[in-house]
Amino acid sequence: MNGGTGGMETICHHDPENISAASMVIDLATREMWACLGLPCEHEHERITFDAGDR
């Protein structure tokens, strides 16, 4: 996921006075989480996977 140039389009319409600390998208079917620190339109998301043994 990428809100910057060359990546996926973003729907980010953040309030300039309130800055996001983090952004996360979780896909329960694939047991993946995409996370980034800060505004999603300005930072790369990192993929994190969860194995069945991680409980």
HTML snippet that shows the backbone in 3Dmol.js (N, CA, C, O; Angstrom):
<script src="https://3Dmol.org/build/3Dmol-min.js"></script>
<div id="view" style="width:600px;height:400px;position:relative"></div>
<script>
const pdb = `
ATOM      1  N   MET A   1       0.851  -1.165   0.000  1.00  0.00           N
ATOM      2  CA  MET A   1       0.000   0.000   0.000  1.00  0.00           C
ATOM      3  C   MET A   1       0.896   1.226   0.000  1.00  0.00           C
ATOM      4  O   MET A   1       1.921   1.270   0.680  1.00  0.00           O
ATOM      5  N   ASN A   2       0.503   2.180  -0.746  1.00  0.00           N
ATOM      6  CA  ASN A   2       1.328   3.375  -0.839  1.00  0.00           C
ATOM      7  C   ASN A   2       0.443   4.538  -1.208  1.00  0.00           C
ATOM      8  O   ASN A   2      -0.240   4.498  -2.232  1.00  0.00           O
ATOM      9  N   GLY A   3       0.441   5.555  -0.409  1.00  0.00           N
ATOM     10  CA  GLY A   3      -0.319   6.751  -0.718  1.00  0.00           C
ATOM     11  C   GLY A   3       0.502   7.766  -1.476  1.00  0.00           C
ATOM     12  O   GLY A   3      -0.029   8.773  -1.946  1.00  0.00           O
ATOM     13  N   GLY A   4       1.802   7.510  -1.600  1.00  0.00           N
ATOM     14  CA  GLY A   4       2.677   8.436  -2.299  1.00  0.00           C
ATOM     15  C   GLY A   4       2.640   8.222  -3.794  1.00  0.00           C
ATOM     16  O   GLY A   4       1.793   7.486  -4.300  1.00  0.00           O
ATOM     17  N   THR A   5       3.532   8.844  -4.487  1.00  0.00           N
ATOM     18  CA  THR A   5       3.564   8.734  -5.937  1.00  0.00           C
ATOM     19  C   THR A   5       3.989   7.342  -6.354  1.00  0.00           C
ATOM     20  O   THR A   5       4.833   6.719  -5.710  1.00  0.00           O
ATOM     21  N   GLY A   6       3.402   6.862  -7.431  1.00  0.00           N
ATOM     22  CA  GLY A   6       3.765   5.573  -7.985  1.00  0.00           C
ATOM     23  C   GLY A   6       3.106   4.385  -7.315  1.00  0.00           C
ATOM     24  O   GLY A   6       3.378   3.248  -7.701  1.00  0.00           O
ATOM     25  N   GLY A   7       2.261   4.597  -6.339  1.00  0.00           N
ATOM     26  CA  GLY A   7       1.645   3.479  -5.636  1.00  0.00           C
ATOM     27  C   GLY A   7       0.144   3.495  -5.768  1.00  0.00           C
ATOM     28  O   GLY A   7      -0.413   4.109  -6.679  1.00  0.00           O
ATOM     29  N   MET A   8      -0.500   2.812  -4.849  1.00  0.00           N
ATOM     30  CA  MET A   8      -1.953   2.755  -4.847  1.00  0.00           C
ATOM     31  C   MET A   8      -2.521   4.138  -4.560  1.00  0.00           C
ATOM     32  O   MET A   8      -1.903   4.948  -3.869  1.00  0.00           O
ATOM     33  N   GLU A   9      -3.687   4.391  -5.092  1.00  0.00           N
ATOM     34  CA  GLU A   9      -4.354   5.666  -4.821  1.00  0.00           C
ATOM     35  C   GLU A   9      -4.803   5.689  -3.366  1.00  0.00           C
ATOM     36  O   GLU A   9      -5.052   4.642  -2.768  1.00  0.00           O
ATOM     37  N   THR A  10      -4.903   6.864  -2.813  1.00  0.00           N
ATOM     38  CA  THR A  10      -5.286   7.000  -1.414  1.00  0.00           C
ATOM     39  C   THR A  10      -6.610   7.744  -1.289  1.00  0.00           C
ATOM     40  O   THR A  10      -6.973   8.537  -2.157  1.00  0.00           O
ATOM     41  N   ILE A  11      -7.317   7.482  -0.212  1.00  0.00           N
ATOM     42  CA  ILE A  11      -8.536   8.234   0.086  1.00  0.00           C
ATOM     43  C   ILE A  11      -8.290   9.114   1.295  1.00  0.00           C
ATOM     44  O   ILE A  11      -9.227   9.517   1.984  1.00  0.00           O
ATOM     45  N   CYS A  12      -7.027   9.409   1.548  1.00  0.00           N
ATOM     46  CA  CYS A  12      -6.626  10.173   2.722  1.00  0.00           C
ATOM     47  C   CYS A  12      -7.071  11.626   2.592  1.00  0.00           C
ATOM     48  O   CYS A  12      -6.647  12.337   1.681  1.00  0.00           O
ATOM     49  N   HIS A  13      -7.918  12.052   3.500  1.00  0.00           N
ATOM     50  CA  HIS A  13      -8.373  13.446   3.584  1.00  0.00           C
ATOM     51  C   HIS A  13      -8.259  13.867   5.040  1.00  0.00           C
ATOM     52  O   HIS A  13      -9.262  14.109   5.711  1.00  0.00           O
ATOM     53  N   HIS A  14      -7.018  13.952   5.519  1.00  0.00           N
ATOM     54  CA  HIS A  14      -6.804  14.215   6.934  1.00  0.00           C
ATOM     55  C   HIS A  14      -6.956  15.692   7.264  1.00  0.00           C
ATOM     56  O   HIS A  14      -6.723  16.568   6.431  1.00  0.00           O
ATOM     57  N   ASP A  15      -7.349  15.935   8.491  1.00  0.00           N
ATOM     58  CA  ASP A  15      -7.465  17.284   9.027  1.00  0.00           C
ATOM     59  C   ASP A  15      -6.058  17.801   9.292  1.00  0.00           C
ATOM     60  O   ASP A  15      -5.300  17.145  10.007  1.00  0.00           O
ATOM     61  N   PRO A  16      -5.684  18.945   8.747  1.00  0.00           N
ATOM     62  CA  PRO A  16      -4.319  19.437   8.938  1.00  0.00           C
ATOM     63  C   PRO A  16      -3.962  19.714  10.401  1.00  0.00           C
ATOM     64  O   PRO A  16      -2.781  19.791  10.738  1.00  0.00           O
ATOM     65  N   GLU A  17      -4.955  19.864  11.267  1.00  0.00           N
ATOM     66  CA  GLU A  17      -4.673  20.140  12.676  1.00  0.00           C
ATOM     67  C   GLU A  17      -4.557  18.867  13.515  1.00  0.00           C
ATOM     68  O   GLU A  17      -4.024  18.909  14.624  1.00  0.00           O
ATOM     69  N   ASN A  18      -5.042  17.752  13.007  1.00  0.00           N
ATOM     70  CA  ASN A  18      -4.973  16.472  13.719  1.00  0.00           C
ATOM     71  C   ASN A  18      -4.158  15.500  12.883  1.00  0.00           C
ATOM     72  O   ASN A  18      -4.595  15.087  11.809  1.00  0.00           O
ATOM     73  N   ILE A  19      -2.978  15.132  13.365  1.00  0.00           N
ATOM     74  CA  ILE A  19      -2.094  14.252  12.609  1.00  0.00           C
ATOM     75  C   ILE A  19      -2.243  12.822  13.125  1.00  0.00           C
ATOM     76  O   ILE A  19      -2.216  12.587  14.333  1.00  0.00           O
ATOM     77  N   SER A  20      -2.398  11.876  12.211  1.00  0.00           N
ATOM     78  CA  SER A  20      -2.516  10.465  12.572  1.00  0.00           C
ATOM     79  C   SER A  20      -1.203   9.954  13.139  1.00  0.00           C
ATOM     80  O   SER A  20      -0.131  10.261  12.618  1.00  0.00           O
ATOM     81  N   ALA A  21      -1.290   9.172  14.212  1.00  0.00           N
ATOM     82  CA  ALA A  21      -0.096   8.555  14.792  1.00  0.00           C
ATOM     83  C   ALA A  21       0.280   7.300  14.017  1.00  0.00           C
ATOM     84  O   ALA A  21       1.460   6.972  13.889  1.00  0.00           O
ATOM     85  N   ALA A  22      -0.733   6.597  13.497  1.00  0.00           N
ATOM     86  CA  ALA A  22      -0.489   5.365  12.750  1.00  0.00           C
ATOM     87  C   ALA A  22      -1.711   5.043  11.905  1.00  0.00           C
ATOM     88  O   ALA A  22      -2.808   5.547  12.147  1.00  0.00           O
ATOM     89  N   SER A  23      -1.501   4.193  10.909  1.00  0.00           N
ATOM     90  CA  SER A  23      -2.579   3.724  10.050  1.00  0.00           C
ATOM     91  C   SER A  23      -2.426   2.219   9.903  1.00  0.00           C
ATOM     92  O   SER A  23      -1.322   1.723   9.677  1.00  0.00           O
ATOM     93  N   MET A  24      -3.551   1.476  10.032  1.00  0.00           N
ATOM     94  CA  MET A  24      -3.499   0.025   9.910  1.00  0.00           C
ATOM     95  C   MET A  24      -4.683  -0.493   9.117  1.00  0.00           C
ATOM     96  O   MET A  24      -5.802   0.007   9.237  1.00  0.00           O
ATOM     97  N   VAL A  25      -4.415  -1.510   8.301  1.00  0.00           N
ATOM     98  CA  VAL A  25      -5.451  -2.245   7.584  1.00  0.00           C
ATOM     99  C   VAL A  25      -5.205  -3.711   7.897  1.00  0.00           C
ATOM    100  O   VAL A  25      -4.091  -4.208   7.726  1.00  0.00           O
ATOM    101  N   ILE A  26      -6.245  -4.409   8.359  1.00  0.00           N
ATOM    102  CA  ILE A  26      -6.100  -5.816   8.733  1.00  0.00           C
ATOM    103  C   ILE A  26      -7.002  -6.666   7.849  1.00  0.00           C
ATOM    104  O   ILE A  26      -8.197  -6.397   7.723  1.00  0.00           O
ATOM    105  N   ASP A  27      -6.413  -7.704   7.231  1.00  0.00           N
ATOM    106  CA  ASP A  27      -7.158  -8.664   6.421  1.00  0.00           C
ATOM    107  C   ASP A  27      -7.216  -9.963   7.221  1.00  0.00           C
ATOM    108  O   ASP A  27      -6.238 -10.708   7.278  1.00  0.00           O
ATOM    109  N   LEU A  28      -8.360 -10.229   7.831  1.00  0.00           N
ATOM    110  CA  LEU A  28      -8.501 -11.408   8.684  1.00  0.00           C
ATOM    111  C   LEU A  28      -8.453 -12.704   7.887  1.00  0.00           C
ATOM    112  O   LEU A  28      -8.018 -13.732   8.405  1.00  0.00           O
ATOM    113  N   ALA A  29      -8.892 -12.666   6.640  1.00  0.00           N
ATOM    114  CA  ALA A  29      -8.902 -13.870   5.815  1.00  0.00           C
ATOM    115  C   ALA A  29      -7.486 -14.351   5.501  1.00  0.00           C
ATOM    116  O   ALA A  29      -7.227 -15.554   5.494  1.00  0.00           O
ATOM    117  N   THR A  30      -6.572 -13.416   5.241  1.00  0.00           N
ATOM    118  CA  THR A  30      -5.195 -13.793   4.902  1.00  0.00           C
ATOM    119  C   THR A  30      -4.246 -13.679   6.084  1.00  0.00           C
ATOM    120  O   THR A  30      -3.064 -13.998   5.962  1.00  0.00           O
ATOM    121  N   ARG A  31      -4.754 -13.226   7.235  1.00  0.00           N
ATOM    122  CA  ARG A  31      -3.959 -13.049   8.452  1.00  0.00           C
ATOM    123  C   ARG A  31      -2.787 -12.107   8.199  1.00  0.00           C
ATOM    124  O   ARG A  31      -1.656 -12.387   8.596  1.00  0.00           O
ATOM    125  N   GLU A  32      -3.075 -10.972   7.525  1.00  0.00           N
ATOM    126  CA  GLU A  32      -2.075  -9.956   7.235  1.00  0.00           C
ATOM    127  C   GLU A  32      -2.503  -8.617   7.813  1.00  0.00           C
ATOM    128  O   GLU A  32      -3.693  -8.316   7.908  1.00  0.00           O
ATOM    129  N   MET A  33      -1.528  -7.833   8.191  1.00  0.00           N
ATOM    130  CA  MET A  33      -1.784  -6.468   8.627  1.00  0.00           C
ATOM    131  C   MET A  33      -0.817  -5.568   7.875  1.00  0.00           C
ATOM    132  O   MET A  33       0.366  -5.881   7.743  1.00  0.00           O
ATOM    133  N   TRP A  34      -1.331  -4.451   7.385  1.00  0.00           N
ATOM    134  CA  TRP A  34      -0.512  -3.437   6.733  1.00  0.00           C
ATOM    135  C   TRP A  34      -0.520  -2.233   7.660  1.00  0.00           C
ATOM    136  O   TRP A  34      -1.588  -1.717   7.990  1.00  0.00           O
ATOM    137  N   ALA A  35       0.654  -1.778   8.087  1.00  0.00           N
ATOM    138  CA  ALA A  35       0.735  -0.692   9.058  1.00  0.00           C
ATOM    139  C   ALA A  35       1.789   0.327   8.648  1.00  0.00           C
ATOM    140  O   ALA A  35       2.788  -0.012   8.015  1.00  0.00           O
ATOM    141  N   CYS A  36       1.550   1.580   9.019  1.00  0.00           N
ATOM    142  CA  CYS A  36       2.555   2.623   8.824  1.00  0.00           C
ATOM    143  C   CYS A  36       2.444   3.619   9.964  1.00  0.00           C
ATOM    144  O   CYS A  36       1.375   3.805  10.547  1.00  0.00           O
ATOM    145  N   LEU A  37       3.547   4.246  10.268  1.00  0.00           N
ATOM    146  CA  LEU A  37       3.565   5.306  11.265  1.00  0.00           C
ATOM    147  C   LEU A  37       3.284   6.624  10.572  1.00  0.00           C
ATOM    148  O   LEU A  37       3.816   6.886   9.493  1.00  0.00           O
ATOM    149  N   GLY A  38       2.465   7.446  11.173  1.00  0.00           N
ATOM    150  CA  GLY A  38       2.145   8.745  10.589  1.00  0.00           C
ATOM    151  C   GLY A  38       1.010   8.669   9.590  1.00  0.00           C
ATOM    152  O   GLY A  38       0.218   7.726   9.600  1.00  0.00           O
ATOM    153  N   LEU A  39       0.937   9.663   8.732  1.00  0.00           N
ATOM    154  CA  LEU A  39      -0.139   9.772   7.752  1.00  0.00           C
ATOM    155  C   LEU A  39       0.028   8.742   6.638  1.00  0.00           C
ATOM    156  O   LEU A  39       1.125   8.597   6.097  1.00  0.00           O
ATOM    157  N   PRO A  40      -1.044   8.023   6.284  1.00  0.00           N
ATOM    158  CA  PRO A  40      -0.930   6.995   5.256  1.00  0.00           C
ATOM    159  C   PRO A  40      -0.631   7.554   3.868  1.00  0.00           C
ATOM    160  O   PRO A  40      -0.139   6.828   3.004  1.00  0.00           O
ATOM    161  N   CYS A  41      -0.918   8.817   3.649  1.00  0.00           N
ATOM    162  CA  CYS A  41      -0.636   9.401   2.337  1.00  0.00           C
ATOM    163  C   CYS A  41       0.813   9.886   2.221  1.00  0.00           C
ATOM    164  O   CYS A  41       1.240  10.319   1.151  1.00  0.00           O
ATOM    165  N   GLU A  42       1.565   9.814   3.319  1.00  0.00           N
ATOM    166  CA  GLU A  42       2.948  10.297   3.304  1.00  0.00           C
ATOM    167  C   GLU A  42       3.969   9.223   3.660  1.00  0.00           C
ATOM    168  O   GLU A  42       5.171   9.473   3.567  1.00  0.00           O
ATOM    169  N   HIS A  43       3.521   8.026   4.069  1.00  0.00           N
ATOM    170  CA  HIS A  43       4.442   6.979   4.507  1.00  0.00           C
ATOM    171  C   HIS A  43       4.074   5.644   3.869  1.00  0.00           C
ATOM    172  O   HIS A  43       2.918   5.405   3.522  1.00  0.00           O
ATOM    173  N   GLU A  44       5.066   4.786   3.722  1.00  0.00           N
ATOM    174  CA  GLU A  44       4.863   3.443   3.181  1.00  0.00           C
ATOM    175  C   GLU A  44       4.241   2.535   4.245  1.00  0.00           C
ATOM    176  O   GLU A  44       4.573   2.633   5.426  1.00  0.00           O
ATOM    177  N   HIS A  45       3.342   1.658   3.817  1.00  0.00           N
ATOM    178  CA  HIS A  45       2.801   0.640   4.716  1.00  0.00           C
ATOM    179  C   HIS A  45       3.747  -0.557   4.710  1.00  0.00           C
ATOM    180  O   HIS A  45       4.353  -0.878   3.688  1.00  0.00           O
ATOM    181  N   GLU A  46       3.866  -1.206   5.851  1.00  0.00           N
ATOM    182  CA  GLU A  46       4.685  -2.393   5.986  1.00  0.00           C
ATOM    183  C   GLU A  46       3.771  -3.589   6.204  1.00  0.00           C
ATOM    184  O   GLU A  46       2.818  -3.503   6.979  1.00  0.00           O
ATOM    185  N   ARG A  47       4.046  -4.700   5.535  1.00  0.00           N
ATOM    186  CA  ARG A  47       3.220  -5.902   5.641  1.00  0.00           C
ATOM    187  C   ARG A  47       3.696  -6.749   6.819  1.00  0.00           C
ATOM    188  O   ARG A  47       4.887  -7.028   6.958  1.00  0.00           O
ATOM    189  N   ILE A  48       2.749  -7.153   7.662  1.00  0.00           N
ATOM    190  CA  ILE A  48       3.029  -8.011   8.811  1.00  0.00           C
ATOM    191  C   ILE A  48       2.090  -9.203   8.705  1.00  0.00           C
ATOM    192  O   ILE A  48       0.884  -9.026   8.535  1.00  0.00           O
ATOM    193  N   THR A  49       2.626 -10.413   8.804  1.00  0.00           N
ATOM    194  CA  THR A  49       1.790 -11.611   8.710  1.00  0.00           C
ATOM    195  C   THR A  49       1.726 -12.302  10.067  1.00  0.00           C
ATOM    196  O   THR A  49       2.619 -12.154  10.902  1.00  0.00           O
ATOM    197  N   PHE A  50       0.661 -13.054  10.267  1.00  0.00           N
ATOM    198  CA  PHE A  50       0.446 -13.786  11.511  1.00  0.00           C
ATOM    199  C   PHE A  50       0.260 -15.259  11.177  1.00  0.00           C
ATOM    200  O   PHE A  50      -0.602 -15.614  10.372  1.00  0.00           O
ATOM    201  N   ASP A  51       1.055 -16.103  11.785  1.00  0.00           N
ATOM    202  CA  ASP A  51       0.921 -17.540  11.600  1.00  0.00           C
ATOM    203  C   ASP A  51      -0.028 -18.094  12.649  1.00  0.00           C
ATOM    204  O   ASP A  51      -0.254 -17.466  13.684  1.00  0.00           O
ATOM    205  N   ALA A  52      -0.585 -19.270  12.383  1.00  0.00           N
ATOM    206  CA  ALA A  52      -1.513 -19.897  13.324  1.00  0.00           C
ATOM    207  C   ALA A  52      -0.845 -20.154  14.674  1.00  0.00           C
ATOM    208  O   ALA A  52      -1.534 -20.204  15.692  1.00  0.00           O
ATOM    209  N   GLY A  53       0.473 -20.317  14.708  1.00  0.00           N
ATOM    210  CA  GLY A  53       1.188 -20.570  15.953  1.00  0.00           C
ATOM    211  C   GLY A  53       1.463 -19.319  16.766  1.00  0.00           C
ATOM    212  O   GLY A  53       2.061 -19.409  17.839  1.00  0.00           O
ATOM    213  N   ASP A  54       1.044 -18.152  16.287  1.00  0.00           N
ATOM    214  CA  ASP A  54       1.312 -16.880  16.963  1.00  0.00           C
ATOM    215  C   ASP A  54       0.297 -16.550  18.049  1.00  0.00           C
ATOM    216  O   ASP A  54       0.338 -15.443  18.587  1.00  0.00           O
ATOM    217  N   ARG A  55      -0.588 -17.433  18.388  1.00  0.00           N
ATOM    218  CA  ARG A  55      -1.670 -17.119  19.326  1.00  0.00           C
ATOM    219  C   ARG A  55      -1.192 -16.959  20.707  1.00  0.00           C
ATOM    220  O   ARG A  55      -1.988 -16.692  21.608  1.00  0.00           O
TER     221      ARG A  55
END
`;
const viewer = $3Dmol.createViewer("view");
viewer.addModel(pdb, "pdb");
viewer.setStyle({}, {cartoon: {color: "spectrum"}});
viewer.zoomTo();
viewer.render();
</script>
